[in-house]
Amino acid sequence: MSKEVHIFDMDDTLLVTPNITDFTKFDDDGKVVSEPDFEEKTLGHNNHRFFRKVKNMFLQLFSKEIYLKKQGDFIVMHDHKDERPLPSYFITHIEEIVSKIENEKPSSIKNDYGIEKHELKDMANWFEVKDNFLILIEPRGFHSYQETIGMEANDPILDIYHKVRNKAILTGRNSNLHSDITRKLLHMGIEFPNFGLYCFDNRYSKNIKDFKGGVVNELIERNGFEIVHMYEDKPNWLKHIELAVKDKNPQVEFIGHHIRNIKDRRSL
């Protein structure tokens, strides 16, 4: 058996993943529809609850009314008063406020800021910076819906996937989507990996990056792999996995491949 394995992340690595704009209703001006008619517990309903949280956060923390507008492939926050996109420095302000109040009692945080304490640490992760503007990213729970599994292959990575002998897919998607992902791969004509499809299970790991590092080490130790190729779109996760391998299996040659082509093609 070859001593080399290729391990592929799924979202925005092997497959092109839909983003939040693909499941959001907009008016003719591109603004997010504030009160759409979505059934509860659906993806659309989850997204628009998230939009309300974002608006409420800016109102409570900064006394600023905002609206959300589609710009290119993203949703951008705009100041309701001057209609300009919010600058990126608001992320720093949010982090400072979270650091200041995170040790207060939940009741005080709720009364003073209108925010649940368990949401505090999430808030700075609701946004990213693109061209110095604040953009919304997918909320917690977005990837738990089967309709957000990609239907389009990332062709350059899929070509590698088909060519290599030993392969595995390692995704942060929850384990309850394992059968949905399997069916989607087969529907797209992508062969099931001979070393398995691994989905996140929070019973065995506290977070996704630790889970991924643990699975890679398990594959190494169970199969005697000497060379590991890891394909991943998140550079901090890629580095975390590399460090986990070097810690437990320093004899292994770890080759990380940071996959950027999907995210790089999205623009404002």
C-alpha positions, 0 to 999 in steps of 0.5 A, a space after each residue: 500500500 502507498 504510504 501517502 494520503 490526500 485528505 480533502 476539506 469539502 466546503 469551498 475546497 472540494 465543492 463550491 459552497 453556497 453562501 448566505 446571499 443564495 438563501 436571502 430575499 432582497 428587494 429591487 434595490 438589493 436590500 434584505 427584505 426585513 419581514 419575509 414569509 418564512 416557515 419557522 426552523 427553515 434555513 431562510 427563517 434562521 438567516 433572517 433571525 440572524 439579520 435581526 440580531 445584527 441590526 439589534 446589536 448595532 442599535 444597542 452597542 452603537 446607537 446606530 440604525 443600519 440596513 443590509 444590502 447585497 453588494 456583489 457576492 456579499 451582504 454589506 452593512 450600511 448606515 441608515 443615516 448617510 447610506 454609506 457602508 460601515 467601515 471595517 474598524 467596527 470589528 475592533 470596536 465590537 471586540 473591545 466591547 465584548 472584552 469589557 462586558 463578557 464577565 458581567 452577569 447575564 442579566 446585566 448584559 441583557 438589560 444594558 445591551 439587549 444581548 444574550 451573554 452566550 451570543 457575545 463571543 459569536 458577535 465578532 465572528 459574524 463579520 469579515 472585512 472585504 475591501 475595507 468594508 464590513 461584510 456578513 458571513 454565514 451565521 451559526 447553524 447555516 451549514 447544518 442545513 442539507 440544502 447548503 451542501 454544494 452542488 458544484 465541484 471545484 474542478 481543479 481540486 476535483 481533478 486532483 481528487 480523481 487522480 490520487 489513490 488514497 483519499 479521505 474527505 474531512 468536513 466540519 459539517 455535522 455527522 447527521 449530514 453524513 448520508 446527505 453528503 454521501 448521496 450528493 457526492 454520488 449524484 455528482 459522480 464523485 467516487 466515495 473516498 477509499 479512506 472515508 468521509 469524516 463529519 464533525 461530531 461534538 461528542 468526541 471533540 470540542 471544536 472542528 479544528 481539533 476534530 480535524 487534527 484528531 482524525 488526521 492523526 488517527 488515519 496516520 496511526 491506523 494506516 501507517 501513512 508517511 506523507 499527508 497532503 491536506 487540502 483546506 480553505 481556512 489557513 488557520 485550520 490548516 496550520 492547526 492540523 499541521 501542528 497537531 500532526 507534528 505534535 503526535 506524529 513528527 515523523 510524518 511529512 505534512 504538506 498543506 495546500 491552502 485552497 483559495 480559488 473559490 473565495 478569491 473569485 467572490 467580489 463586492 
